[in-house]
Every structure is written in C-alpha cells, then in structure tokens.
Amino acid sequence: MNKNYRLNHPNEKEEGTTTINKSLSTQNFNICSSPSSGDFSRRMAVGYLFNPRLSHADDSVKPPLIKIKRRINDPYRTFCTLGYCLLFVAFILFLPSCNRKIAEKPLSHHGLLDKVQEQTFNYFWEGGEPISGGARERIHMDDVYPNHPKDIITSGGTGFGIMATLVGIERGFITREQGYERLLKLTNWLATSDRFHGAWPHWWMPDGKVTPFSKYDIGGDLVETAFLVQGLLTARQYFKKGNAKEKELAQKMDELWRGVDWKWYTRGENVLYWHWSPEYEWKMNFPVHGYNECLIMYVLAASSPTHGVDAAVYEEGFMMDGKVVSNDKHYRLPEVLYHYGNADRMVGPLFWAHYSYLGLNPQGLKDQYGDFWKLNQNHALIQYRYCVDNPNECEGYSDSCWGLTSSYSIKGYAGHNPDNDLCVISPTAALSSFPYTPEESNRFLHFLYDDHPELIGEYGPYDAFSLENDWFTPRYLAIDQLPIPVMIENYRTGLLWDLFMSAPEIQQGLDKLGFEYLKAKSY
C-alpha cells in the first residue's frame, strides 16, 4: 500500500502500519456510525480481517489462508493468530448489539414526550370503534373480553379522545383534514345516539343504543356527559374560525352542548344528580357532592346558555356550604378540600386531579373555597411523597415509580389511593400529572421507557403493574389512556386549557360561581 492511499483512506492514519487491533477498533466505529445492515457490516468486517492491505499493510498481497498456514508452525505466531481470530469472533458477535444501540439511542426529553403522546393518542385514533368514531371503553391486547363486548363505546373517554385528536393534529400525528373527518363522523353519530334529557349514557353499543353500565345505570350519566361536553366545547373553539365546513362542524358541536338539560338533573334541588333512566328513573339516587372528579359538571351546568343552574346548586350541592374545606395536611402539604367530603381519608385516586382539568385550567383558578391549582398539585405531590415514604413496603415504590389511581388491578378493578394501596401502580396517575409535577412525572416516564419496556405496548404504557406481585396487564382503558396526551400537551403548551377557557359561556359560568381564573387567549 502506498503512503498516499493510506493518507486518503478514511480508516487509515499516516504513521506506522495498521494492526488488526487498530483495524477492528476503526471498523467498530465506522460500522456503529453507518446505517448499513448487519449482513453488510459482517461482510465488511470479514474483508477487513482477511484483506492484507488492511490487516497487515507491510506484507505483500497474498491469499489470507496461505498466511495462516505459514504461521501454523510458529508457536508464537499461532498464538497471535488465534488471538486475532478470537478478536474477530468477538467483533462479529458485537455487531448486532452495536446496531441495537444505534436503534435504541435515548430520545430527547421532547422526543420522548412526543412518543408517549402519539402512542396514547393512537388508543383513540387507531383503536377507536369504527362505526361511531368514538372511544372503546377498553382494548385488551390479549383479545380476551370476559365480561363485556369489545365494541362498547364510552362517553367520557370519547370526550377525552376528542381533545386528544386536537393534540394529534397540532403535533403532526395526523392532518387537520383527517382530524376534521373523524370528528365530523363522531359528531353526526352523537346527534342520533341515545340521550336522556340531553345527557348521554355512560356506555353505548355501535348502533347508538344505550347498554347498561350497571343494573340500574341504563340512562343518562351526567358526569360522563360533562366529560364529553368538555371535549366538544374544546373542539368547537378549535374549528369555529376555520373554513366553511369546519365552521359547520363547530355549529353541530354547539347544538349538542346546548341540548343537555342540566336543570332536569337537579330534581328541583340545589344539587346535581348523577343518573336518570326512563325505566328506573332516580333509583340510582346519587346526588353529587364534593370533592371528587366532578367539578367540571357543575361548571358546565352553570355555564349552559339553555339549561343553566344557579350558583346555589354549586355552593350547596358540590361544596356543601363549605363543609368540604379542609385544614388538614399530609406530608406537610395542605389538602385544601376533603376528598369526597371524608375527613378520615388522605387523598383520593389521582384521576380526580385530571378529568375536570383537561380543559378547565386550574392555574389561577380560585374561589371562596380553595385554590384549585394548589389542590391538584398537592394531591399529586402527596401521592408522590406517600410512594417514596412507602409505608406498606411495596416493592419498587420510589421517587421514580409512583402514582395511584383507579385502574385495572391484580383482582379486577380498584380505586387505588393511599387508603387503598394494593402495591399497584397505574401509569396514567403520574403521566397525566405532568402539569403539576413535571420533574417527578418525568422520572416516572424514564423509569417506564428506559428501564421497563415490557410495560409498554402499542398504545403506550399498559394500564397497571405491580412489581410487588410481579404482575402487569397487557390491557388498556380509555379513561386512563386518553388523559395522558391531553395533560402532557397542557404541560407543554397549554393548548387545551386555552381552547376551553376561551369559550365565552365558560367564562360567564365561572363568573356566576365567583371564580377567579386566568383569561385565555382568544380563538
């Protein structure tokens, strides 16, 4: 090999002869930096070892097998040759792991957020029920549905999915036209599906007919309706200044919102009732008192331009004339409001800090009863500190593995919280808390994606897992999966908060109830 060639060759240096070790080292670097396939890389490696120009540049060009035979009679050379062969074998074995390391290069912070948002958004986009365009109640990757049909559609989860669709458009997961078409299909279906004094049921079948959530729950579900309307109003604000067909879609969404008869569900009292059905009427008998996940229902009821309720319904019904105000502290953090009016419990499942606040911005949200940002942030931090403290000594609980909420559990379904700790972690708890606990939630995100990829599936993190019991379920629930892309987007840009809070009726309703709140930018 002449000197000029060596200087011009990217794998060679000017001084001395390239040894096998140096060739292997150089080749490692180049193969690991190359997009070439593993098979091509292996062929290149063979060429490097047996090409005398590269392995022994000071030798004449001879067939490599001759060189090996010539050295067999020399013990020292035999030893060296065997060493080189072992290096070669090790190098060949190293190539697949080298290529894997390229493929598994850690994502940036924003890249990982994009990934989990897209995966969880796809629960609605790819996993949605095809006839309605709505969200399936559950998706089981094992395709086993022991108690309910696969195609049950959930109203609350569909509202979350509507909001996730806007995230999908803004993040480039789908086009605006694709999002419009999907939401048009869904809106048209909602207009013809079963309603009960304007309220939708918890569950439908694809033909739009109600299917029972429980024996007597086979009619209107005002809480789930509120979650659905929150999504519709957010999407209305998104499309209302678009092109002609988008404005028409926004108008259809507006008509659906105006059709909910919130007053009917008071029964003439200063409280909202959760359920009513034609067959069983008020048999469920569930007046909704706070504090829990239902604040959005009272805000929407006060904001309705057609069937609005008085402020007394919120004050006496949800806030129980101030009886829910708490002076308790847990882990040195104020509780702010008793969770479900129970002074004996710590804090409830973390979805209470999520569902009402996918659109309703808790930042700066205050009334005579409390500061709702502090309420939600402390709720998340109390749970975080509880898991770090780990009084039940659950295996795996740490500053990177935390979050208790209602989800699938080791035996069926459970409302996990510090007072009902089954050593089960539900990923939506920490991931949907990103706005409140960005550092703590980010550690949990990396715990999942860096250390436990077995807990990640097609639609993001599986619903629940327990390191204590060496258990996880390859299953998903709409109401757990779909808050994740929405709340992460609120953490990143505040998109859904700005859209929902820009609705003039919502501002009027909050004014009626005596709230302070951040003014949203106009859409």
C-alpha positions in Angstrom: 0.0 0.0 0.0 1.5 3.4 -0.9 1.5 6.2 1.5 -0.8 8.5 -0.5 -3.5 5.9 -0.4 -3.2 5.4 3.3 -3.5 9.2 3.8 -6.6 9.4 1.7 -8.3 6.4 3.2 -10.7 7.4 5.9 -9.8 4.4 8.1 -6.1 4.9 8.0 -3.6 7.2 9.7 -0.3 8.4 8.4 2.0 6.8 10.9 3.0 3.2 11.0 1.3 0.0 10.0 -2.4 -0.7 10.8 -2.6 -3.7 13.1 -5.6 -6.0 13.4 -6.5 -4.4 16.7 -6.5 -0.9 15.2 -8.4 -2.2 12.2 -11.0 -3.7 14.4 -11.3 -0.6 16.5 -11.7 1.6 13.4 -14.2 -0.8 11.9 -16.2 -0.8 15.1 -16.5 2.9 15.0 -17.5 3.0 11.3 -20.0 0.2 11.5 -21.6 1.7 14.5 -21.9 5.0 12.7 -23.2 3.5 9.5 -26.8 2.8 8.5 -25.7 -0.3 6.8 -27.5 -3.6 7.5 -26.0 -6.1 9.9 -25.3 -8.5 7.0 -23.4 -5.9 5.0 -21.5 -4.9 8.1 -20.4 -8.5 8.7 -19.2 -8.8 5.1 -17.2 -5.6 5.6 -15.7 -7.0 8.8 -14.6 -10.2 7.0 -12.9 -8.0 4.4 -11.1 -6.0 7.0 -9.6 -9.1 8.7 -8.6 -11.0 5.6 -7.6 -8.2 3.3 -3.8 -7.9 3.7 -3.8 -4.3 2.8 -5.8 -3.5 5.9 -4.8 -6.2 8.4 -1.1 -6.3 7.6 -0.2 -3.3 5.4 3.5 -4.1 5.4 3.0 -7.6 3.9 2.8 -8.4 0.2 -0.6 -9.2 -1.2 -1.2 -12.9 -0.6 -4.2 -15.0 0.0 -5.0 -14.9 3.7 -5.3 -18.7 4.1 -1.7 -19.0 3.0 -0.6 -16.6 5.7 -2.4 -18.6 8.3 -0.9 -21.8 7.1 2.6 -20.3 7.0 2.2 -19.3 10.6 0.9 -22.5 12.0 4.3 -24.0 12.5 5.4 -20.9 14.6 4.0 -21.3 18.2 4.2 -17.5 18.8 2.5 -16.7 15.5 0.0 -19.4 16.1 -0.9 -17.9 19.5 -1.2 -14.4 17.9 -3.3 -15.8 15.0 -5.7 -17.5 17.5 -5.9 -14.2 19.4 -6.8 -12.4 16.3 -9.4 -15.0 15.4 -10.9 -14.6 18.9 -11.0 -10.9 18.4 -12.7 -11.4 15.1 -15.3 -13.7 16.5 -15.9 -11.2 19.4 -16.2 -8.4 16.9 -18.8 -10.3 14.8 -20.8 -11.1 17.9 -20.6 -7.4 18.9 -22.1 -6.1 15.7 -25.8 -6.9 16.5 -25.6 -5.2 19.9 -23.8 -2.3 18.3 -26.6 -1.9 15.8 -29.2 -2.3 18.6 -27.5 0.5 20.5 -28.0 2.8 17.4 -31.7 1.9 17.2 -32.2 2.3 20.9 -30.4 5.7 21.2 -32.2 7.5 24.0 -34.7 10.1 22.8 -34.5 13.7 23.9 -36.9 15.0 26.5 -39.3 16.4 23.9 -38.8 13.3 21.7 -39.9 11.0 24.5 -42.9 13.2 25.2 -43.8 13.1 21.5 -43.6 9.3 21.6 -45.8 8.8 24.6 -48.3 11.3 23.3 -48.5 9.7 19.9 -48.8 6.2 21.4 -51.6 7.1 23.8 -53.4 9.3 21.2 -53.5 6.2 19.0 -55.7 4.4 21.5 -58.4 6.7 20.2 -57.2 7.2 16.6 -56.3 3.6 15.7 -58.1 1.7 18.4 -61.4 3.6 18.3 -64.8 2.0 17.5 -65.1 2.3 13.7 -68.8 2.8 13.2 -69.2 5.7 15.7 -65.7 7.0 15.7 -65.8 7.1 19.5 -63.6 5.6 22.1 -63.8 1.9 23.0 -64.2 1.5 26.8 -61.3 -0.9 26.8 -58.8 -2.5 24.5 -57.2 -5.8 25.6 -54.1 -6.8 23.6 -54.7 -10.4 24.6 -58.1 -10.1 22.9 -59.9 -11.6 25.9 -63.0 -9.8 26.9 -64.6 -11.9 29.7 -67.4 -9.6 30.9 -68.3 -7.0 28.2 -68.1 -6.8 24.4 -65.1 -5.3 22.8 -67.0 -2.6 21.0 -68.7 -0.9 23.9 -68.2 2.9 23.5 -67.6 5.2 26.5 -69.0 8.7 26.6 -66.4 10.2 28.9 -63.5 8.5 27.2 -64.8 9.8 23.9 -64.7 13.3 25.2 -61.1 12.7 26.2 -60.5 11.3 22.7 -61.9 14.4 21.0 -59.3 16.5 22.9 -56.5 14.0 22.1 -57.4 14.4 18.4 -56.6 18.1 18.6 -53.2 17.1 20.1 -52.7 14.7 17.2 -53.4 17.5 14.7 -51.1 20.0 16.4 -48.3 17.5 16.9 -48.5 16.3 13.3 -49.6 12.8 14.1 -52.5 13.3 11.7 -53.5 16.1 9.3 -56.1 18.7 10.2 -58.3 17.2 7.4 -58.1 13.7 8.9 -59.0 15.1 12.4 -61.9 17.0 10.9 -63.3 13.9 9.1 -63.1 11.8 12.2 -64.8 14.3 14.5 -67.5 15.0 11.9 -68.3 11.3 11.8 -68.4 11.2 15.6 -70.5 14.3 16.0 -73.1 13.1 13.5 -73.2 9.8 15.4 -73.7 11.6 18.7 -76.6 13.5 17.3 -78.5 10.3 16.7 -77.4 8.2 19.6 -79.5 7.6 22.7 -79.8 10.7 25.0 -81.9 11.2 28.2 -83.0 14.8 28.7 -79.9 15.7 26.7 -77.5 13.6 28.7 -75.7 10.7 27.1 -75.3 7.3 28.8 -72.1 6.0 30.2 -72.0 3.3 27.5 -73.4 2.7 24.1 -73.2 0.0 21.5 -72.2 0.9 17.9 -75.8 1.2 16.9 -76.1 4.2 19.3 -78.3 2.3 21.8 -77.6 2.5 25.5 -76.1 -0.6 27.1 -76.1 -0.8 31.0 -73.1 0.2 32.9 -74.7 -1.5 35.9 -78.1 -2.9 36.6 -79.9 0.4 37.1 -77.4 2.6 35.2 -79.1 2.4 31.8 -79.9 6.0 31.1 -78.4 9.5 31.3 -75.0 9.8 33.1 -74.4 13.5 33.8 -70.8 13.2 34.9 -69.7 11.3 31.8 -71.8 13.7 29.7 -69.8 16.6 31.3 -66.5 14.9 30.2 -67.9 14.5 26.7 -69.1 18.1 26.5 -65.8 19.4 27.8 -64.2 17.8 24.7 -66.9 19.0 22.3 -66.6 22.6 23.5 -62.8 22.5 23.2 -63.1 21.2 19.6 -65.8 23.8 18.8 -63.4 26.5 19.8 -60.6 24.9 17.7 -62.7 24.7 14.5 -65.1 27.7 14.8 -62.8 30.1 12.8 -61.7 27.5 10.2 -63.0 27.0 6.7 -66.7 26.7 5.9 -67.0 23.0 6.6 -65.1 23.4 9.9 -67.4 26.1 11.0 -70.3 23.8 10.2 -68.8 21.1 12.4 -68.3 23.7 15.2 -72.0 24.6 14.9 -73.1 21.0 15.2 -70.9 20.6 18.3 -72.5 23.7 19.7 -76.0 22.3 19.2 -75.1 19.1 21.1 -73.9 21.2 24.0 -77.0 23.3 24.1 -79.1 20.2 24.2 -78.0 19.0 27.6 -80.7 19.7 30.2 -78.7 20.2 33.3 -81.6 21.6 35.3 -83.5 18.3 34.9 -80.8 16.6 36.8 -81.3 18.8 39.9 -84.8 17.3 40.6 -85.6 20.8 41.7 -83.0 20.7 44.5 -79.7 22.6 44.8 -77.6 19.7 43.8 -76.9 17.7 40.6 -77.8 14.1 40.4 -75.5 11.7 38.5 -78.1 9.3 36.9 -81.6 9.1 35.5 -83.2 6.5 33.2 -86.7 6.1 31.8 -87.0 2.6 33.3 -85.6 3.2 36.8 -85.9 7.0 37.0 -84.0 8.2 40.1 -83.4 4.8 41.6 -79.6 5.2 41.5 -80.2 8.2 43.8 -76.7 9.7 43.6 -76.5 13.4 44.5 -73.0 14.5 43.6 -71.2 16.2 46.5 -67.5 17.2 46.5 -64.7 17.0 46.4 -64.1 14.5 43.6 -63.7 14.5 39.8 -67.0 16.2 39.1 -66.1 20.0 39.3 -66.4 20.2 35.5 -70.1 19.1 35.7 -71.0 22.0 38.0 -69.1 24.5 35.9 -70.8 23.4 32.7 -74.2 23.3 34.4 -73.7 26.9 35.5 -72.4 27.9 32.0 -75.2 26.4 29.9 -76.9 29.1 27.8 -80.1 27.0 27.5 -80.4 25.0 30.8 -78.2 26.7 33.3 -78.4 26.3 37.0 -78.0 28.8 39.8 -74.8 29.3 41.8 -76.6 27.8 44.8 -76.5 24.4 43.1 -72.7 24.5 43.2 -72.4 26.1 46.6 -74.9 23.8 48.4 -74.5 20.7 46.2 -70.9 20.3 45.4 -69.3 22.4 48.1 -71.8 21.6 50.8 -71.8 25.2 52.0 -68.1 25.0 52.7 -68.1 21.7 54.6 -65.6 20.2 52.2 -63.0 22.8 53.1 -60.0 21.1 54.8 -57.3 22.4 57.1 -55.5 19.1 57.1 -52.0 18.5 55.9 -50.4 15.3 54.6 -46.7 15.1 54.2 -46.6 18.8 55.2 -48.8 19.7 52.2 -52.3 21.3 52.7 -55.1 19.1 51.4 -57.3 22.2 50.6 -60.6 20.2 50.2 -61.7 17.0 51.8 -61.7 14.3 49.2 -65.3 13.3 48.8 -66.2 15.0 52.0 -64.4 12.5 54.1 -62.1 13.9 56.7 -60.8 10.4 57.6 -59.0 9.6 54.3 -55.8 11.0 53.0 -56.4 11.9 49.3 -58.3 10.1 46.6 -57.2 8.5 43.3 -55.3 10.9 41.1 -57.8 11.0 38.3 -59.6 13.5 40.4 -56.8 15.9 39.5 -57.1 15.2 35.8 -60.6 14.6 34.4 -62.1 18.0 35.2 -58.9 19.8 34.3 -58.3 18.5 30.7 -59.9 21.7 29.6 -60.7 23.7 32.8 -57.4 25.4 33.6 -56.5 25.0 37.3 -53.8 27.7 37.0 -55.1 30.7 38.9 -58.4 29.0 39.4 -59.7 30.1 42.9 -63.0 30.6 44.6 -64.2 31.2 48.2 -63.5 27.5 49.0 -60.0 27.0 47.7 -57.1 27.4 45.3 -57.6 24.6 42.7 -54.0 24.7 41.4 -52.7 24.1 44.9 -55.4 21.5 45.5 -54.3 19.5 42.4 -50.6 20.0 42.7 -50.6 19.0 46.4 -52.8 16.0 45.5 -50.1 14.7 43.1 -47.2 15.6 45.5 -48.9 13.9 48.5 -49.2 10.7 46.4 -45.6 11.1 45.3 -44.3 11.5 48.8 -46.5 8.7 50.0 -45.0 6.3 47.4 -41.4 7.5 48.3 -42.2 7.0 52.0 -43.8 3.6 51.1 -45.4 2.8 54.5 -46.7 -0.6 53.2 -43.2 -1.5 51.9 -44.4 -2.2 48.4 -41.6 -3.4 46.2 -40.5 -0.9 43.6 -42.1 2.2 45.0 -39.6 5.1 44.7 -39.1 8.6 43.5 -39.2 7.2 40.0 -42.1 4.7 40.5 -45.2 6.2 41.9 -48.9 7.1 41.2 -52.1 5.6 42.5 -55.5 5.9 40.7 -58.4 3.8 39.6 -57.4 1.2 37.1 -57.2 -2.5 36.4 -55.8 -4.3 39.4 -54.5 -7.7 40.4 -58.0 -8.8 41.0 -60.3 -6.9 38.6 -60.6 -3.2 39.0 -59.7 -1.0 42.0 -59.7 2.6 43.1 -56.1 2.8 44.2 -55.1 5.5 46.6 -53.1 5.8 49.8 -56.0 4.4 51.9 -56.4 1.6 49.4 -52.9 0.7 48.4 -52.6 -2.7 46.8 -49.0 -2.1 45.6 -50.3 -1.4 42.1 -49.0 1.5 40.1 -51.2 3.0 37.3 -49.1 4.9 34.8 -51.8 7.4 34.0 -51.5 8.8 37.5 -48.0 10.2 37.2 -48.1 10.8 33.4 -51.3 12.8 33.5 -49.9 14.8 36.4 -47.1 16.4 34.3 -48.5 19.9 34.7 -48.4 19.6 38.5 -45.2 17.5 39.0 -43.0 17.9 35.9 -39.8 16.6 37.4 -41.4 13.7 39.3 -43.6 12.7 36.3 -40.6 12.8 34.0 -38.6 10.5 36.3 -41.5 8.0 36.1 -41.7 8.4 32.3 -38.0 7.4 32.1 -38.5 4.6 34.6 -41.0 3.1 32.2 -39.4 3.7 28.8 -35.7 3.3 29.8 -35.9 0.5 32.4 -39.2 -1.4 31.8 -40.0 -1.6 28.1 -42.0 -4.7 28.9 -44.7 -2.4 30.4 -45.1 -0.5 27.1 -47.4 -1.7 24.4 -48.9 -0.4 21.1 -50.9 2.3 22.8 -48.3 3.3 25.4 -47.9 2.2 29.0 -50.2 -0.7 29.9 -53.0 0.2 32.4 -51.3 -1.1 35.6 -48.5 -3.1 37.0 -47.2 -4.4 40.4 -43.5 -5.1 41.0 -44.5 -6.4 44.4 -46.6 -9.2 42.7 -44.5 -9.5 39.5 -47.7 -8.6 37.6 -48.9 -6.4 34.8 -51.8 -6.5 32.4 -51.5 -6.0 28.7 -54.7 -4.1 28.6 -55.9 -0.5 28.3 -58.8 1.6 29.5 -59.9 4.8 27.6 -60.4 6.9 30.7 -56.8 6.1 31.8 -55.0 6.3 28.4 -56.6 9.3 26.9 -55.9 11.9 29.6 -52.2 11.3 29.1 -51.7 13.1 25.7 -54.0 15.9 26.7 -52.4 16.7 30.1 -48.9 16.4 28.7 -49.9 18.9 26.0 -51.3 21.2 28.6 -47.9 20.9 30.4 -46.1 21.7 27.1 -48.2 24.4 25.5 -51.5 24.8 27.5 -53.3 24.2 24.2 -56.5 22.5 25.6 -56.7 24.9 28.5 -56.6 27.9 26.2 -59.2 26.5 23.9 -61.7 25.5 26.5 -61.2 28.6 28.6 -61.7 30.8 25.5 -65.4 29.7 25.3 -67.5 32.8 26.4 -70.1 30.6 28.1 -67.4 29.1 30.3 -66.2 32.5 31.4 -69.7 33.6 32.2 -70.3 30.4 34.2 -67.1 30.9 36.2 -68.1 34.5 36.9 -71.5 33.3 38.1 -69.9 30.9 40.5 -67.5 33.5 41.8 -64.3 32.1 40.4 -61.0 33.9 39.7 -59.3 32.4 36.6 -56.7 33.1 34.0 -58.0 34.8 30.9 -57.4 32.6 27.9 -56.1 33.9 24.6 -58.9 34.3 22.0 -59.5 31.6 19.4 
